[in-house]
Amino acid sequence: MTALGAIVLWRAYFACPGCRLGGYFVDRSLGLEGYLTRQATRLICLLAGQNAFAVAERLLAECCGWRVSDETIRRACRTEAKRMADFRADSPAIGEEFAGAAGDVEFQTDAAKVNTTGGWRDMKIGIFARRERGEPSTPAEWDERELPRPTARVAFAAIESIDDFAPLWGRWADRLGIAERGEITVLGDGAEWIWNATTREFGGCTQVLDIYHAAEHIAAAGKALFGEGTAEAAAWLEGGRGLLLSDGWTGLCDHIGATLEESPGRAGHAALGELTSYFAAHMGRLNYCHRLYTGRSIGSGMVEGAAKNLIGRRLKQTGARWGVENVNAMAELCCLTYSHHWDLYWASPN
């Protein structure tokens, strides 16, 4: 099966008269490895890395005009995933490509639930990226600016404990040529395991609390104070977020203090205590204003999108229950489709 459809190929079989070993030795030059050509396998992996195997079967028939069974697709992906893992572990070209890309180094990590034969498990996701700085922005423009797309991106994921997964970050950093860990900016959703692990692995890196998760906590306090869906709650969120963006921890404290001063008897003040406690744990991760004026990111949307689309859409199919080994193999394939070295992999000799 080729990328253009099924063809019949006649070629010579050569054998050694002494040992009787032989084969179709021109196959490798032609890109043949069994039933599927290299380009056909590439198309299969691309579609199956983003869709269920049965859906990939239908898409191949509709888009390419040729059909292979979902079981053939599954076996091809499993075989190729092992090669992908070996390539990503050993190829110096990945590190050279990343090191040569322009921009600051970012790291984002998160976890997504995947249904396995042993129950729901956390699949940890890590992403390194390089991103050039955008135009300077004011806090008022935080959600309107156009941040440059990453010039390089490498994703990896596995069902592992954080104690096993976090050491991969350092090994990937070495592989990508990130010698100075202090150059790395870690953007996270506020989970304690993220900050603890990045402190262990990256030492003096810059840590930034994702602005969208930060705003969710401000919004929750506003709902407790003024009621869900009210204009007052929306205005309180807008004011608190604006002060957080412009003046960090100090600005948010001013916002909370003003509310307490204006309405000392208002119900819902317990929510302000919870809000204060939450942000007190992130005081050093709220330098949004400086990052906006220097054209840098303040959100972890890259890994949030990966958790939703890369893992969620592909590995959380309705009714799917994965063996851990199988789902880790599929995660390897999914991560390659999300990373910027897809073409590099397929251009490499196998």
NORRAKA-V102688 format. One record per run of one state. SS is the DSSP state (2 for helix, 1 for strand, 0 for the rest). FROM is the first residue (numbers start at 1). TO is the last residue. Records with the same first field share a line. If there is no record, write none. Layout:
# NORRAKA-V102688
SS=FROM-TO + FROM-TO
This chain:
# NORRAKA-V102688
0=1-1 + 3-4 + 6-13 + 16-21 + 24-26 + 31-31 + 34-35 + 49-52 + 65-69 + 91-91 + 101-103 + 117-118 + 132-138 + 142-151 + 159-161 + 176-180 + 184-184 + 189-191 + 203-205 + 210-210 + 227-230 + 263-268 + 281-282 + 286-287 + 294-300 + 316-321 + 323-323 + 339-341 + 348-350
1=2-2 + 5-5 + 14-15 + 22-23 + 32-33 + 36-37 + 104-116 + 119-131 + 152-158 + 185-188 + 206-209 + 322-322
2=27-30 + 38-48 + 53-64 + 70-90 + 92-100 + 139-141 + 162-175 + 181-183 + 192-202 + 211-226 + 231-262 + 269-280 + 283-285 + 288-293 + 301-315 + 324-338 + 342-347
